């Protein structure tokens, strides 16, 4: 009898364990985001010296991990082995069988690895990137986005079939992956969301393009009460961790001109206060989640911009003040290409809207974009609820 109970307990423990290939994908997306911000810091602190930097290795490790894990899942399922094949939780593509998320992430791994020689050639031909979104970086970001989306869908497939403790574990990994997607999208708009632009309507329009979609979609698909808030907290804690850790390591520019002396790695800017509008979206979805989707989108989109502006606008004043020049907020760090007349050095806001009419016109556009992205997020979240394989 004791042997039977022990065996049943072991079977139940295995059933409640998260599969190893899910952990591989979670590790892959984490590696990509650490490597991505590390690489940006490398460019800001040292410049481009060689392709084989540790930051690049961390980025492309994402493609290797995702390719290995997804390749195993697809080949094992095609051969009729493993729990995925036994449960019928697979789709067919090009004669192969596997989870939908595995196919998406596998494509992302191929795109990432294909971007590596393209990026190396680009730098050899044109030197340092002027913008984050250079052609090879776009291919790389699309590849990482595919891996993160594939991981999200793969976790959802398991989560929507699971129950009890396993479902709660998978829900936590789902929200963490959603947070990594938010981190990636914020990298894409990093040059438009600096401290100097936080009093411009263009800043709020740019943020509205990406954040309501992720926060609303992930919260709609998750079963947790404070899902959007959790996603925003993952983004915030991740960036604060980088601010605290990166400056601990020495760095010295290897390219010129050196306009500002740099002795250590430059961290990213302090994260946006997205946790506050995320909290608003959680409350809205909990209290009015069954309302007409367009009405919900209007309330969520308008509320997102309003709440975000209400907290970020005064916080921007603090970030532009000498009081924020410390190890936690990190506004005293400047890359070696920052000149003495830069807005960040002068602590001066960049205001592209020169008249009140222009400002409110762009803010109206920000609200309209936010409503549209919130509506797409609701549709995306409802679709994710139905994923089983």
Secondary structure, DSSP 8 states (H G I E B T S, - for coil): -HHHHHHHHHHHHHHTS--HHHHHHHHHHHHHHHHHHHHHHHHHHT----S--HHHHHHHHHHHHHHHHHHHHHHHHHTT-SHHHHHT--EEETTEEE-HHHHHHHHHHHHHHHHHHHHHHHHHHH-S-SSS--HHHHHHHHHHHHHHHHHHHHHHHHHHH--HHHHHHHHHHHHHHHHHHHHHHHHHTGGGSSGGGTTSHHHHHHHHHHHHHHHHHHHHH---TTHHHHHHHHHHHHHHHHHHHHTTSB----SS---S---B---------HHHHHHHHHHHHHHHTTS-HHHHHHHHHHHHHHHHHHHHHHHHHHHTSGGG-STTT-TT---TT--TTSHHHHT-------SHHHHHHHHHHHHHHHHHHHHHHHHHHHHHHT---
